[in-house]
Amino acid sequence: MKAMILAAGVGSRLDPLTRQIPKPMVPVVNRPVMEHIVELLAKHGIKDVVVNVHYLADQIESYFGDGTDWGVKIRYSREDRLWGDAGSVKLCEDFFDETFIVIGGDDIADIDLTRLVRLHKEKRALATIALSLVDDPSEYGIALLNERGRITKFLEKPRGEIIFSNTANTGIYVFEPEILEMIPKGVPYGFGLNVLPDLIEKKARFYGYLTSSYWRDVGSLKQYRETHYDALSGRVNIKIPHKEVRKYVWIGEGAEIDPSAEIGYPVVIGRNCRIEKDAKLLEYSVLADNCVLEERATVRQSIMWHDACVMRDTMLERCVVGAGCRVKSNAAVFDGVIVDPGGR
Protein backbone atom coordinates (compact mmCIF):
# COMPACT_ATOMS: atom_id res chain seq x y z
CA MET A 1 0.00 0.00 0.00
CA LYS A 2 1.14 3.57 -0.72
CA ALA A 3 1.06 6.79 1.27
CA MET A 4 1.83 10.46 0.87
CA ILE A 5 3.32 12.52 3.69
CA LEU A 6 2.59 16.24 3.40
CA ALA A 7 5.80 18.07 4.33
CA ALA A 8 5.96 21.25 2.25
CA GLY A 9 4.59 23.83 4.69
CA VAL A 10 6.53 26.71 6.21
CA GLY A 11 5.30 26.20 9.79
CA SER A 12 4.70 29.89 10.48
CA ARG A 13 2.79 29.20 13.71
CA LEU A 14 5.96 27.66 15.15
CA ASP A 15 8.01 30.75 14.36
CA PRO A 16 10.76 31.50 15.38
CA LEU A 17 11.66 27.81 15.76
CA THR A 18 11.04 27.14 12.07
CA ARG A 19 13.18 29.95 10.67
CA GLN A 20 16.10 27.58 10.15
CA ILE A 21 14.39 24.19 10.16
CA PRO A 22 11.30 22.87 8.30
CA LYS A 23 8.33 21.96 10.46
CA PRO A 24 8.54 18.18 9.78
CA MET A 25 12.10 18.25 11.16
CA VAL A 26 11.14 19.90 14.46
CA PRO A 27 12.13 17.40 17.18
CA VAL A 28 9.61 15.66 19.42
CA VAL A 29 11.42 13.72 22.18
CA ASN A 30 14.66 14.11 20.23
CA ARG A 31 13.46 12.79 16.87
CA PRO A 32 11.97 14.74 13.96
CA VAL A 33 8.19 14.77 14.11
CA MET A 34 8.03 13.27 10.62
CA GLU A 35 10.18 10.33 11.74
CA HIS A 36 7.40 9.27 14.09
CA ILE A 37 4.98 9.34 11.14
CA VAL A 38 7.30 7.29 8.91
CA GLU A 39 7.52 4.70 11.68
CA LEU A 40 3.73 4.65 12.06
CA LEU A 41 3.33 3.92 8.35
CA ALA A 42 6.00 1.20 8.42
CA LYS A 43 4.39 -0.40 11.48
CA HIS A 44 1.18 -0.84 9.49
CA GLY A 45 2.93 -2.29 6.45
CA ILE A 46 2.82 0.86 4.33
CA LYS A 47 6.24 0.86 2.73
CA ASP A 48 5.91 2.92 -0.47
CA VAL A 49 5.88 6.62 0.38
CA VAL A 50 6.02 9.91 -1.49
CA VAL A 51 6.84 13.11 0.41
CA ASN A 52 6.14 16.57 -0.99
CA VAL A 53 8.77 19.14 0.00
CA HIS A 54 9.22 22.87 -0.53
CA TYR A 55 10.51 24.93 2.42
CA LEU A 56 14.08 23.91 3.37
CA ALA A 57 13.56 20.71 1.41
CA ASP A 58 17.23 19.67 1.52
CA GLN A 59 17.07 19.08 5.28
CA ILE A 60 14.22 16.60 4.93
CA GLU A 61 15.75 14.80 1.97
CA SER A 62 19.22 14.51 3.53
CA TYR A 63 17.85 13.14 6.81
CA PHE A 64 15.44 10.54 5.42
CA GLY A 65 17.19 9.73 2.16
CA ASP A 66 15.48 6.88 0.35
CA GLY A 67 13.89 5.59 3.56
CA THR A 68 16.02 2.44 3.85
CA ASP A 69 16.84 3.04 7.52
CA TRP A 70 13.12 2.87 8.34
CA GLY A 71 12.30 -0.09 6.10
CA VAL A 72 10.35 2.02 3.61
CA LYS A 73 10.92 3.41 0.14
CA ILE A 74 10.71 7.20 0.00
CA ARG A 75 10.58 9.39 -3.09
CA TYR A 76 10.15 13.16 -3.14
CA SER A 77 7.92 15.62 -4.95
CA ARG A 78 9.72 18.98 -5.03
CA GLU A 79 7.26 21.85 -5.29
CA ASP A 80 8.15 25.27 -6.67
CA ARG A 81 5.30 26.79 -4.64
CA LEU A 82 2.65 25.69 -2.14
CA TRP A 83 -0.22 23.93 -3.91
CA GLY A 84 -2.47 23.05 -0.97
CA ASP A 85 -2.78 19.50 0.32
CA ALA A 86 -5.07 18.30 -2.47
CA GLY A 87 -3.07 20.15 -5.11
CA SER A 88 0.10 18.47 -3.86
CA VAL A 89 -1.51 15.03 -4.12
CA LYS A 90 -2.64 15.87 -7.66
CA LEU A 91 0.98 16.57 -8.64
CA CYS A 92 1.79 12.98 -7.68
CA GLU A 93 -1.21 11.35 -9.38
CA ASP A 94 0.96 8.99 -11.45
CA PHE A 95 2.17 7.46 -8.17
CA PHE A 96 -1.30 6.42 -7.00
CA ASP A 97 -2.68 3.31 -8.67
CA GLU A 98 -4.44 1.75 -5.65
CA THR A 99 -6.01 2.69 -2.32
CA PHE A 100 -3.68 5.15 -0.61
CA ILE A 101 -3.21 7.16 2.59
CA VAL A 102 -2.46 10.88 2.99
CA ILE A 103 -1.05 12.07 6.31
CA GLY A 104 0.55 15.23 7.65
CA GLY A 105 4.30 15.28 8.25
CA ASP A 106 3.82 17.52 11.28
CA ASP A 107 1.37 15.29 13.20
CA ILE A 108 1.96 12.99 16.15
CA ALA A 109 -0.42 10.04 16.14
CA ASP A 110 -0.70 6.38 17.04
CA ILE A 111 -3.90 5.76 15.10
CA ASP A 112 -4.53 2.20 13.93
CA LEU A 113 -4.08 2.73 10.20
CA THR A 114 -4.77 -0.93 9.45
CA ARG A 115 -8.21 -0.63 11.02
CA LEU A 116 -8.83 2.67 9.22
CA VAL A 117 -8.09 1.10 5.84
CA ARG A 118 -10.21 -1.95 6.68
CA LEU A 119 -13.21 0.26 7.46
CA HIS A 120 -12.66 2.18 4.22
CA LYS A 121 -12.74 -1.02 2.19
CA GLU A 122 -15.69 -2.51 4.07
CA LYS A 123 -17.70 0.62 3.28
CA ARG A 124 -16.50 0.59 -0.33
CA ALA A 125 -15.73 4.26 0.23
CA LEU A 126 -14.20 6.73 -2.14
CA ALA A 127 -12.84 8.69 0.81
CA THR A 128 -12.53 8.00 4.53
CA ILE A 129 -11.12 10.44 7.09
CA ALA A 130 -9.90 9.79 10.62
CA LEU A 131 -11.77 11.96 13.11
CA SER A 132 -10.96 12.96 16.68
CA LEU A 133 -12.94 14.77 19.37
CA VAL A 134 -11.41 18.18 20.22
CA ASP A 135 -12.13 20.95 22.72
CA ASP A 136 -11.84 23.80 20.22
CA PRO A 137 -13.33 22.83 16.83
CA SER A 138 -12.70 26.30 15.34
CA GLU A 139 -9.12 25.34 14.45
CA TYR A 140 -10.10 22.28 12.41
CA GLY A 141 -12.47 20.97 9.81
CA ILE A 142 -15.50 19.45 11.51
CA ALA A 143 -17.77 16.62 10.38
CA LEU A 144 -21.26 15.32 11.10
CA LEU A 145 -21.85 11.58 10.70
CA ASN A 146 -25.01 9.55 10.39
CA GLU A 147 -25.61 6.26 12.20
CA ARG A 148 -23.75 4.34 9.49
CA GLY A 149 -20.63 6.49 9.75
CA ARG A 150 -21.28 8.34 6.53
CA ILE A 151 -20.34 12.02 6.60
CA THR A 152 -23.36 14.20 5.88
CA LYS A 153 -21.89 17.62 6.64
CA PHE A 154 -18.38 19.08 6.65
CA LEU A 155 -17.10 22.58 7.33
CA GLU A 156 -13.51 23.80 7.37
CA LYS A 157 -12.46 25.89 10.42
CA PRO A 158 -15.92 27.06 11.53
CA ARG A 159 -16.55 30.20 13.54
CA GLY A 160 -19.16 31.23 16.11
CA GLU A 161 -22.64 29.80 15.84
CA ILE A 162 -21.72 27.85 12.71
CA ILE A 163 -19.99 25.20 14.86
CA PHE A 164 -22.17 22.08 14.74
CA SER A 165 -19.74 19.40 15.94
CA ASN A 166 -16.55 18.86 17.93
CA THR A 167 -15.57 15.96 15.69
CA ALA A 168 -12.41 17.19 13.97
CA ASN A 169 -10.68 16.14 10.79
CA THR A 170 -7.19 14.86 11.68
CA GLY A 171 -5.93 15.28 8.13
CA ILE A 172 -5.39 11.51 7.90
CA TYR A 173 -7.18 10.26 4.81
CA VAL A 174 -7.75 7.04 2.89
CA PHE A 175 -8.61 7.57 -0.77
CA GLU A 176 -9.30 5.62 -3.89
CA PRO A 177 -7.36 6.87 -6.95
CA GLU A 178 -10.64 8.15 -8.43
CA ILE A 179 -10.48 11.03 -5.95
CA LEU A 180 -7.83 12.58 -8.19
CA GLU A 181 -10.49 13.25 -10.83
CA MET A 182 -12.03 15.78 -8.43
CA ILE A 183 -8.81 17.82 -8.13
CA PRO A 184 -8.03 20.27 -10.94
CA LYS A 185 -4.52 20.58 -12.33
CA GLY A 186 -2.37 23.66 -12.01
CA VAL A 187 -4.24 25.47 -9.21
CA PRO A 188 -3.83 25.42 -5.42
CA TYR A 189 -6.53 23.18 -3.99
CA GLY A 190 -7.44 21.93 -0.52
CA PHE A 191 -9.14 18.85 0.81
CA GLY A 192 -10.95 20.66 3.62
CA LEU A 193 -11.99 23.71 1.60
CA ASN A 194 -12.69 22.08 -1.73
CA VAL A 195 -12.65 18.30 -2.08
CA LEU A 196 -14.51 17.16 1.05
CA PRO A 197 -17.49 19.54 0.63
CA ASP A 198 -17.63 18.47 -3.01
CA LEU A 199 -17.85 14.82 -1.94
CA ILE A 200 -20.95 15.62 0.12
CA GLU A 201 -22.54 17.64 -2.66
CA LYS A 202 -21.98 14.77 -5.10
CA LYS A 203 -23.31 12.25 -2.54
CA ALA A 204 -20.11 10.23 -2.92
CA ARG A 205 -19.26 7.36 -0.57
CA PHE A 206 -17.55 9.49 2.08
CA TYR A 207 -17.06 8.04 5.57
CA GLY A 208 -15.55 9.00 8.91
CA TYR A 209 -13.56 6.87 11.33
CA LEU A 210 -13.91 8.28 14.84
CA THR A 211 -10.90 7.26 16.88
CA SER A 212 -9.93 7.62 20.51
CA SER A 213 -6.27 7.03 19.62
CA TYR A 214 -3.82 9.84 20.12
CA TRP A 215 -3.53 12.56 17.49
CA ARG A 216 -2.15 16.06 17.70
CA ASP A 217 -1.14 18.60 15.09
CA VAL A 218 2.20 19.98 16.32
CA GLY A 219 1.19 23.32 14.88
CA SER A 220 1.78 25.94 17.56
CA LEU A 221 4.27 26.48 20.35
CA LYS A 222 1.68 25.52 22.96
CA GLN A 223 0.80 22.33 21.08
CA TYR A 224 4.49 21.59 20.64
CA ARG A 225 5.13 21.71 24.37
CA GLU A 226 1.97 19.76 25.19
CA THR A 227 2.92 17.02 22.71
CA HIS A 228 6.12 16.50 24.68
CA TYR A 229 4.22 16.31 27.95
CA ASP A 230 1.90 13.70 26.44
CA ALA A 231 4.82 11.66 25.06
CA LEU A 232 6.63 11.72 28.41
CA SER A 233 3.44 10.65 30.21
CA GLY A 234 2.94 7.69 27.88
CA ARG A 235 -0.28 9.05 26.38
CA VAL A 236 1.01 8.41 22.87
CA ASN A 237 2.81 5.33 21.65
CA ILE A 238 6.00 6.69 20.05
CA LYS A 239 9.64 5.71 20.46
CA ILE A 240 11.98 7.65 22.73
CA PRO A 241 15.51 7.06 21.39
CA HIS A 242 17.29 6.53 24.71
CA LYS A 243 17.42 3.90 27.44
CA GLU A 244 14.83 4.14 30.20
CA VAL A 245 17.15 3.86 33.21
CA ARG A 246 14.28 4.12 35.66
CA LYS A 247 10.57 4.67 35.19
CA TYR A 248 9.98 7.85 33.16
CA VAL A 249 13.67 8.77 33.02
CA TRP A 250 15.45 8.22 29.69
CA ILE A 251 19.19 8.89 29.40
CA GLY A 252 21.36 8.74 26.27
CA GLU A 253 24.88 7.37 25.98
CA GLY A 254 27.73 9.50 27.25
CA ALA A 255 25.61 11.73 29.50
CA GLU A 256 27.44 13.07 32.57
CA ILE A 257 25.33 13.87 35.63
CA ASP A 258 26.90 15.22 38.80
CA PRO A 259 25.88 13.20 41.89
CA SER A 260 24.52 16.37 43.52
CA ALA A 261 22.20 17.16 40.58
CA GLU A 262 18.47 16.60 41.00
CA ILE A 263 16.75 14.64 38.24
CA GLY A 264 12.95 14.62 38.37
CA TYR A 265 10.55 12.69 36.15
CA PRO A 266 9.44 12.32 33.49
CA VAL A 267 12.55 13.63 31.70
CA VAL A 268 14.67 12.79 28.67
CA ILE A 269 18.43 13.44 28.64
CA GLY A 270 20.11 13.12 25.25
CA ARG A 271 23.53 11.77 24.34
CA ASN A 272 26.63 13.49 25.74
CA CYS A 273 24.69 15.95 27.87
CA ARG A 274 26.33 17.42 30.98
CA ILE A 275 24.41 18.29 34.13
CA GLU A 276 26.64 20.03 36.63
CA LYS A 277 26.76 20.38 40.41
CA ASP A 278 23.45 21.23 42.13
CA ALA A 279 21.64 21.67 38.81
CA LYS A 280 18.00 20.57 38.60
CA LEU A 281 16.29 18.95 35.66
CA LEU A 282 12.68 18.68 36.73
CA GLU A 283 9.41 17.25 35.45
CA TYR A 284 8.40 17.23 31.78
CA SER A 285 11.75 18.37 30.43
CA VAL A 286 13.69 17.15 27.39
CA LEU A 287 17.36 17.73 26.64
CA ALA A 288 18.56 16.92 23.14
CA ASP A 289 22.12 15.75 22.49
CA ASN A 290 25.09 17.75 23.83
CA CYS A 291 23.08 20.04 26.11
CA VAL A 292 24.57 21.54 29.27
CA LEU A 293 23.00 22.59 32.56
CA GLU A 294 25.63 24.54 34.47
CA GLU A 295 25.90 24.73 38.24
CA ARG A 296 22.62 25.48 40.03
CA ALA A 297 20.67 25.84 36.79
CA THR A 298 17.01 24.76 37.02
CA VAL A 299 14.94 23.55 34.09
CA ARG A 300 11.27 22.56 34.39
CA GLN A 301 8.66 21.71 31.73
CA SER A 302 11.05 22.84 28.99
CA ILE A 303 12.52 21.48 25.77
CA MET A 304 16.13 22.16 24.82
CA TRP A 305 17.39 21.45 21.32
CA HIS A 306 20.86 20.09 20.60
CA ASP A 307 23.95 21.94 21.84
CA ALA A 308 21.92 24.32 24.01
CA CYS A 309 23.19 25.52 27.37
CA VAL A 310 21.55 26.97 30.47
CA MET A 311 24.23 28.84 32.36
CA ARG A 312 24.72 28.87 36.11
CA ASP A 313 22.09 30.16 38.54
CA THR A 314 19.46 30.36 35.80
CA MET A 315 15.88 29.13 35.82
CA LEU A 316 13.73 28.06 32.88
CA GLU A 317 10.09 27.06 33.06
CA ARG A 318 7.80 26.17 30.13
CA CYS A 319 10.39 27.24 27.58
CA VAL A 320 11.75 26.00 24.28
CA VAL A 321 15.47 26.63 23.70
CA GLY A 322 16.70 26.45 20.12
CA ALA A 323 19.81 24.66 18.89
CA GLY A 324 23.10 26.10 20.10
CA CYS A 325 21.56 28.75 22.35
CA ARG A 326 23.22 29.79 25.60
CA VAL A 327 20.79 31.14 28.18
CA LYS A 328 22.74 33.66 30.24
CA SER A 329 23.54 33.40 33.93
CA ASN A 330 21.38 34.74 36.73
CA ALA A 331 18.21 34.87 34.64
CA ALA A 332 14.70 33.52 35.07
CA VAL A 333 12.66 32.86 31.93
CA PHE A 334 9.06 31.68 31.89
CA ASP A 335 6.87 30.70 28.92
CA GLY A 336 9.53 31.72 26.44
CA VAL A 337 11.12 30.72 23.16
CA ILE A 338 14.86 31.31 22.94
CA VAL A 339 16.61 31.03 19.58
CA ASP A 340 20.01 31.99 18.25
CA PRO A 341 19.54 35.29 16.31
CA GLY A 342 22.50 34.28 14.16
CA GLY A 343 20.48 31.38 12.77
CA ARG A 344 22.72 28.61 13.96
N, C-alpha and C positions, 0 to 999 in steps of 0.2 A: 504494500500500500504506500501511497505517496502523500507528502505533506508540503505545505509552504509555510515558512516562518517569516512574518512581517518584521523587517528590521531596518527600514529606511528612514524612520522619523528622526527629528532633531532632538526631541526631548526637552523642549523649552521649559516645561513646568519643573524640571529638575535643575534648571540653571541656578547657580553657576557650576554645578558639578559636571554638567555635560558640555562645558565649553571646550574641553580637550579630549573628551571620550564620548563615543556614541552610546546612546541609552542602553542598547542590548549588552554593552560591555560593563555597565555599572555593576560593581560586585555586591552580591548578597551572600552573606557568610563566606566571604573570601573566594567566591567563584562568580564569573559573569552571569547575570540573570539569564541570558540566553542559553548558557550551558545547562542550566537546570531544565530548560524546555527541550533541548536536544536529548537529554537523558530520559525525559518523560516519553518522548516519541519512541526512542529506542527500546524502552521498557515494554512498550505495547506493540513491538514488532514493526514499527514504521521506520524503514531504513533508507528510503529514497526521498531526499529533501532538497527543495530549492529555497534559497534565502534571497529576498530582495534587499539591496543595499544602496545607500546614497550618501548620507552624512558620515564622514570619516570612515568610509567603507574599508579602507586598507586595514584598519585595526581588527575588524571582524574577520576579514578574509585571512589575515596572517595568523590569528589565534586558532580558528577552527579548521583552516585548510580544507582538505577534501573530506573531513569527517571521520577518517580512519580511526583516530584515537577513541572515538565514541561508538564505533561499530556501525556507522551510518555512511551513506554517500551523499555529500553535499555539493551542490552546484550553486552558482550565484547569478542573480539578475541585477546588473548594474543599471541604475536609473539616473538619467540626466536631470530629472526633476521629480517632485513628489506627485504621484498619480492617484493617491487615495488607495485604500486597501483593495477595493474591487478592481480599480484600474491597474494596480500592480499584478493582481492575479491574471488579468486579461493579457498582460504582456508575456506571461508564461504559459499561454493556453496550449502550446504544442507539447508541453510537459505532461499535461493532465489527460490521460486516456482511460481513467477508471475512477471509482469513488476516491475522494481525496479530502484531506483535512487542511484547514487554514487556522493558524494560531499566532498570537502576538509574541514577538521576541523580547518583550519587556513585561511579561506576565510571570507570576509564580503560581503554580497550580499542581495539584496531585490528582486531578480528575481522572476517572477510569475511562480512558479513551476507547478501550476495547468495548466496553458496555455502550458507550455513546454511538459507536459505529454499528453495533448490533441493533440498537433501537432504530437507527436510521434505515437500515436494510429491512428490518421487520415491518416498518411503516411504508416501505417502498417510497421513501421521501425523495424529493428533489434537493431539499435543504433541511438540515437540522442544526439547531444552535444550542450550545450548553448555556444554561441559565442559572443564576445564583441570586438568592435573596440579599438585598442590601438595605442599609439604613437611609441612604440619601440617593434616591433614584435619579435625581436631576443631572447627575454626572454621567449617566449611562443611557443606552437604549433600553426601553422597557417593553415587555411583551405580556399579552393576555392569552391564556390557553383555554381551550374547551376541555371537556371531561376525557377526551381521547388524546390529549396532548398536542392537538393541532393549534397552531398560533393563528388567532383570529384578529389580533390588533397589535401593531408595533409602532413605537414612536421614539425617535432619536432625541436624547437629552431634553426631556420635557421640562416645562417650567410652570410654577404656580398651580392653578386649579386643573391644568391639563393632566397632571400626574394621575394615572389610573391603576398603577401597579408598582410593587417594589421588587418585581422579578426582572433582574437585569441581564442584559446580553453580556456574556464574558468575552466575546470576540473569538470564541473557539467554535469553528464551524465544520460540518461535514457536508460536502456537496457532491452531486453528480456532475460530470463534465458538461451536461446540457445547460448548467447555470451560466456558462460562459457566453451563451447566445443572448443573454439578457444584459450583457455589459458592452457598451459601445467601445470602439477602438479610438485611440488618439485623444481622449478627453479624461480629465480627472473624474473619478467615480467612486462612490462609497457604498459599502454594504448597508450600513445603518440608514443613511440618508436616501439611497436610491434603490438598491436591489431588494432589500427585505420588504419595504412597503409595496414594491411592484409585485412581489410574490403573492401578497395578500390580495391585491387588486385582481390578479390573474387567477386567484383561487387555486394556486399551485399547491402541491403536497409539501407543506412547510410545517415542521414540527419543532417542539422544544423539549429539551432534556433538563429537567430541574434537578440540580445536584446539591448535596450538602457537603461535598468535598471542598477542599480549600482552593480558593482562587483570589488573587489580588493583582490588580494593575499597579505596578510599581511606578506610578505616574507623577507623584508629587513628593516633596521632601518628607511630609508627614507620613505618607503611605510607605515611603522607603524605610523610615525608621521602624514603623509598625510591622513591616514585613520581617525585619530582623527579630523583633521581639517575638513574633509568632514562630519563626524558625527555631529560635533558642528555646522556646517553651514546648516544642514538639507538636505544634498545631498543624504543621505542614510536613509532609514526608519528602524531604530533600536531603541530599548528602552534604555533610559538613566535612571538609577535606583534612581533618586532623584527628588524632587519637583522643577518645574520651577517657581521660585519666581518672576521673571520678564523675559521678552523675552530674550532668549539665556543665562540665568543665572540659573543654577541648583544647589541647595544646599541641602545637606543631613542633617538628624536629628543630633542635638547636636553640630553643628558647631558654633564656637565662632569667631566673626569678630569684631575687634576694630572699633569704629565709624570713626577713622581717616584713616583707611585702604582704598585703592582704588581698587575697583573691576571692571574690564573691562568686555567685552563680545565679543564672547561667552566664557564662562568658566563653569567648573563643579567643585564643592567643595564637597568632600565626607563627610561621617558621622564623627562627633567628631573632625573635623579639627580645627586648631587654627591659626588665622591670626592676628598678633600683630600690635602694633601702627606703623602707617606710612608705613606699608608694601604695596606692589602693586602686585596684581594678574591680569595680563593683558591678552589680547586677545589670544584665542586658547590655553588655558591652562587647564589641568585636574589635580586635586588633588584627590588621592584615600583616603580611610578612614584613620583617625588619623595622617594626615600630619600637619606640622607646618611651617609657614612662620614667622620667628622672626622679630624683629623691623627693619624697613627700607629695608627688603629683597624685591627684585623685580624678578618676574617670568613672562616670556612671551613666548608663543608658545612652552610650555614644558609640559611634562607628568611626574607626580610624583606618584610612586607606594606607597602602604600602609606603614604607619609609617615612611615616609621620612621627612627630615627636611632641610630647607634652613636657615642657621644661619644669624645673623644680618649683615646688610650692604653688602649683597651678591646679585649678579645679575646672573640670568640664562636666556639664550635665546636659543630656539630650542634644548632643551636637554631632555633626558629621565633619570630619577633618579630612581634607583632600590629600592626595599623594604628595609626599615630600614636604608637607607643611610643618613648621616648628611653631608651636603655640608658646608665646613668651612667658617668662617666669613671673610669679606673683600676680597672676591674673585669675579671674573667675568668669567663665563664659557659660551662659545658659541659652538653650534653644537656638543655637547658632550654626552657621555653615562657614567653615574656614577653608579657603583655597589659596593656593600659591598664585599671586597676581602675575607672576612671570610665566605662568602656563606650563609649569613643569609636569 
